[in-house]
Structure formats: structure tokens, C-alpha cells
Amino acid sequence: MGIVRYDLSGRFLSANPAACAVTGYNEAELLRMTLKDITHPDDWEESADCLQRAAQGLINSYTIRKCYIRKDGTIVHIIGYNAVAHDQVGRPAMIIGQIEDLSERLKAEEEARLHRERLAHVTRLHTLGEMAAGIAHEINQPLTAIANYTQAWAKIVPAYKVPRDVVTLNSRVTVEYKSIGERSTVTVGYPLDWDPATAIVSVLDSLGSALMGLSVGQSISWLFPDGSGRRLRVLDVADQPETVSQLWR
């Protein structure tokens, strides 16, 4: 745990090795700096307010979550636990702070979030697997079986009621991968139509199943087979069979 002492203006008076490791500065450098020098500008107003209230004797302790700008320019998230020390007559004299680096906690939270998304994706794939098992008895006519499933859905949502911007089977979809800013266009087709050369993806693979039912502007997290993840957004839907009345292309 990093431990620092600073006066009521925020100028550092001491810093232990752990605090130096969090900030990237050695103690001699910190002693020539103030709290404002290493606090992210977005967080300084709250920090300054706490300092002022401590100097006025309005508070004896406070906890604050904020970001430091390290010596190398990187950002580190921390929680500061601060207590006001008083002089012999009871006036506020300085502040003693403990610094907790949140890097590992935030990393664990992000890994937990990705794990939840992967579990949700696996659940969707399991549902598709149950559908595939249900048509296994027509394995000699797979396209007919899939068409029957599509027709069953059409009875629930008539083709003329399907919005033009919704991804359906055989739609041509333009997507944007948010994390890298790349765009690509694919067609969601039957499993036997899968063809990377013409950008046709199977409705039963991870990307095809993720896209089905999305509309323009919606986003979803998509997992690659190696477990890595990307988040994509639907930009455009073209050649939707329901729109052009070609439901059995």
C-alpha cells in the first residue's frame, strides 16, 4: 500500500516506495511536486474540494477514487484513503494518505465481464445445437429442413412485417468492429453456402448466429474460436429477402 504525506496545499512531504511505484516518480521527484501535478485533470476539481474542506477543518478524513498520470504518461486508477493530522492546538496540519492501485482489480473485473459474455454466447450456440438436433432426421435434405424452420418463424412474424433494417437469412450485412475501426460486408447464408472467398458466412457459425435478428445501429460482442473477443455494430442491411420477396433464394 502506498503511503504519502502532503500539506494542505497538496505539496508532497514524503512518499514510501510503494507510492513511488504507483506514480512512477521517485521520492525526490515527488517532493518537488504537488498532488495536482499527478492527478488527472478530470479528477482535480473533486480533489481540490477535499483539500479545501480539510484545511478548513470541515472534514477529518475522506476517500476518493481517481486517476493519476504516471511519469511515463500512462493512466493508473487508484483509491486514496486520506486522514487529516492536526497540530498541538488541534488545527489541521497535513494529510496522510494511503494509495491503493486498482489495476489488478480492474483487470479482474474486465476478465469477469468477458467471461460472462462468453458464457452467454455459448448458451446461444447451445440453443442452435438443439435446433440442429431437431432437424437431424432430415439430414438427407438439410436445406428443406432449414426452410421448414424458417417457414415456422414466418408464421409468427409474417415476412411483410419484418423491418427492412433487420438481419435475416441471406441478408448482406455491413458491420464495423469497434475496437479496431475496421468495416466488412458479409452475407448470412445456409451452412452449405459457406464460402470465405465471396464473404458468405454460415448462419450456424459464431458470426452468422450473432448477426441474425440484429438491426442497423445495434451492437453485439462476438467471440472468435480462439476465445478472443470483438464488439461489432451493424451499419447497413441490404438484399434482405423479406424486402425483395425472395424468401427461398
C-alpha positions in Angstrom: 0.0 0.0 0.0 1.4 3.4 -1.0 1.7 5.9 1.8 2.2 9.6 1.3 2.2 12.8 3.4 1.3 16.2 1.9 0.5 19.6 3.2 -2.9 21.3 3.0 -2.0 22.9 -0.4 -1.2 19.4 -1.8 2.6 19.6 -1.8 4.2 16.2 -1.1 6.1 15.9 2.2 7.1 12.2 1.9 6.3 9.0 -0.1 7.1 5.4 0.6 8.5 3.0 -2.2 5.0 1.6 -2.9 3.7 5.1 -3.6 6.6 5.8 -5.9 5.9 2.6 -7.8 2.3 3.6 -8.3 3.2 7.1 -9.6 6.4 6.2 -11.4 8.3 9.0 -9.7 11.0 8.6 -7.0 10.6 10.3 -3.7 13.0 13.2 -4.5 10.9 14.0 -7.6 7.6 13.8 -5.7 8.9 16.2 -3.1 9.2 18.8 -5.8 5.6 18.2 -6.9 2.1 18.7 -5.8 -0.9 16.4 -5.8 -2.3 18.4 -8.8 0.8 17.6 -10.8 -0.1 13.9 -10.9 -3.9 14.0 -10.7 -5.8 13.6 -14.0 -7.4 17.0 -14.9 -10.9 15.4 -14.9 -10.4 14.4 -11.2 -8.7 17.5 -9.9 -11.8 19.5 -9.0 -13.0 16.9 -6.6 -9.5 16.5 -5.1 -9.1 20.3 -4.7 -12.5 20.5 -2.9 -11.5 17.8 -0.5 -8.2 19.6 0.3 -10.0 22.9 0.9 -12.6 21.3 3.2 -9.8 19.5 5.1 -7.8 22.8 5.5 -11.0 24.5 6.9 -11.4 21.7 9.4 -14.7 20.6 7.9 -13.6 17.0 7.5 -11.1 14.8 9.3 -10.9 12.1 6.6 -12.1 11.3 3.1 -11.9 8.6 0.5 -11.6 9.4 -3.2 -11.3 7.3 -6.4 -9.5 9.0 -9.2 -6.7 8.6 -11.8 -3.1 9.5 -11.6 -0.9 10.4 -14.6 2.3 8.4 -14.1 5.7 9.7 -15.1 5.6 7.7 -18.3 2.3 9.3 -19.3 0.1 6.2 -18.6 -3.0 6.4 -16.5 -3.4 4.4 -13.3 -6.7 4.2 -11.4 -6.4 4.5 -7.6 -8.4 4.8 -4.4 -7.0 7.3 -1.9 -7.8 6.9 1.8 -6.9 10.2 3.5 -6.8 11.3 7.1 -6.1 14.8 8.4 -3.3 15.2 11.0 -3.6 18.1 13.5 -1.0 20.2 15.3 -0.8 20.6 19.1 -3.6 23.1 19.2 -5.9 21.0 17.1 -5.6 22.8 13.8 -5.3 20.8 10.5 -1.6 20.5 9.7 -1.2 17.9 6.9 -2.8 14.9 5.3 -1.7 11.3 5.5 -2.9 9.3 2.5 -2.9 5.6 1.6 -2.9 4.8 -2.1 -4.4 1.6 -3.4 -3.6 0.7 -7.0 -6.8 -0.6 -8.7 -5.0 -2.0 -11.8 -5.3 -5.7 -10.8 -8.9 -5.2 -9.6 -10.0 -3.6 -12.9 -8.2 -6.3 -14.9 -10.1 -9.0 -12.9 -13.4 -7.2 -13.4 -12.8 -6.9 -17.2 -11.9 -10.6 -17.3 -15.1 -11.5 -15.4 -17.1 -9.4 -17.9 -15.6 -11.1 -20.9 -16.3 -14.5 -19.2 -19.9 -13.6 -18.7 -20.2 -12.6 -22.4 -18.6 -15.9 -23.5 -21.0 -17.9 -21.3 -23.9 -16.0 -22.9 -22.5 -16.8 -26.4 -22.1 -20.4 -25.5 -25.7 -20.6 -24.4 -26.8 -19.2 -27.7 -24.7 -21.8 -29.6 -26.2 -24.5 -27.4 -29.7 -23.3 -28.4 -28.7 -23.5 -32.0 -27.3 -27.0 -31.4 -30.7 -28.1 -30.1 -32.3 -26.8 -33.2 -29.8 -28.7 -35.4 -30.6 -31.9 -33.4 -34.3 -31.4 -34.0 -33.7 -31.5 -37.8 -31.2 -34.3 -37.8 -33.9 -36.8 -39.0 -33.9 -34.8 -42.3 -30.2 -34.9 -42.8 -30.6 -36.0 -46.4 -32.5 -32.8 -47.1 -30.8 -30.2 -44.8 -31.9 -27.2 -46.9 -35.5 -28.3 -46.8 -35.3 -28.8 -43.0 -33.9 -25.3 -42.5 -36.5 -23.9 -44.8 -39.2 -25.5 -42.7 -37.8 -23.8 -39.6 -37.7 -20.5 -41.4 -41.3 -21.0 -42.5 -42.3 -21.8 -38.9 -40.8 -18.5 -37.8 -42.5 -16.7 -40.7 -45.9 -17.8 -39.3 -45.0 -16.0 -36.1 -43.6 -12.9 -37.8 -45.0 -12.5 -41.4 -42.4 -11.5 -44.0 -44.2 -8.2 -44.7 -43.8 -7.2 -41.1 -40.1 -7.8 -40.9 -38.4 -4.3 -40.7 -36.1 -3.6 -43.6 -33.1 -3.0 -41.4 -33.2 -6.4 -39.6 -30.6 -9.1 -40.5 -32.3 -12.2 -41.8 -31.1 -15.3 -43.7 -29.4 -14.3 -47.0 -29.1 -10.6 -46.0 -26.0 -8.8 -46.9 -24.7 -7.0 -43.8 -22.1 -4.3 -43.4 -20.5 -4.3 -39.9 -17.9 -2.2 -38.0 -15.5 -3.8 -35.5 -15.5 -1.1 -32.8 -12.2 -1.9 -31.2 -10.1 -1.7 -34.4 -12.4 0.6 -36.5 -12.5 -1.9 -39.5 -15.6 -2.5 -41.6 -16.6 -5.5 -43.6 -19.6 -6.8 -45.6 -20.8 -10.4 -45.3 -23.8 -12.4 -46.4 -25.5 -14.6 -43.8 -26.3 -17.9 -45.7 -27.1 -21.5 -45.3 -24.4 -23.8 -43.9 -23.8 -25.4 -47.4 -23.4 -21.9 -49.0 -20.5 -21.0 -46.7 -17.7 -19.5 -48.9 -15.0 -17.2 -47.4 -14.0 -16.2 -51.0 -17.4 -14.5 -51.5 -17.8 -13.4 -47.9 -20.7 -15.8 -47.2 -20.8 -16.9 -43.6 -23.0 -19.8 -42.2 -26.0 -19.0 -40.1 -24.7 -21.7 -37.7 -21.3 -20.3 -37.1 -20.5 -17.7 -34.4 -20.6 -14.6 -36.6 -23.7 -15.6 -38.5 -25.7 -16.6 -35.5 -24.6 -13.4 -33.7 -25.9 -11.2 -36.6 -29.3 -12.9 -37.0 -32.1 -10.6 -35.7 -29.9 -7.5 -35.2 -31.0 -4.3 -36.7 -29.0 -1.3 -38.0 -27.3 0.5 -35.2 -27.3 -2.4 -32.8 -24.1 -3.9 -31.4 -23.0 -7.2 -30.0 -19.9 -8.9 -28.7 -18.6 -11.6 -30.9 -16.1 -14.3 -29.9 -13.5 -15.8 -32.2 -12.8 -19.6 -32.0 -9.6 -18.9 -30.0 -11.6 -17.2 -27.2 -10.7 -13.6 -28.1 -13.5 -11.1 -28.4 -14.5 -8.1 -30.6 -17.5 -5.9 -30.4 -19.2 -5.1 -33.7 -22.0 -2.8 -34.8 -24.4 -3.3 -37.7 -24.1 -0.4 -40.2 -26.3 -1.5 -43.1 -28.6 -4.3 -44.2 -29.0 -4.9 -47.9 -30.7 -7.6 -50.1 -33.0 -8.7 -47.3 -35.2 -11.4 -48.9 -38.2 -10.3 -47.0 -37.9 -6.9 -48.6 -37.4 -8.1 -52.1 -39.9 -11.0 -51.8 -37.3 -13.7 -52.4 -37.7 -15.8 -49.3 -36.4 -19.1 -50.7 -33.3 -17.9 -52.6 
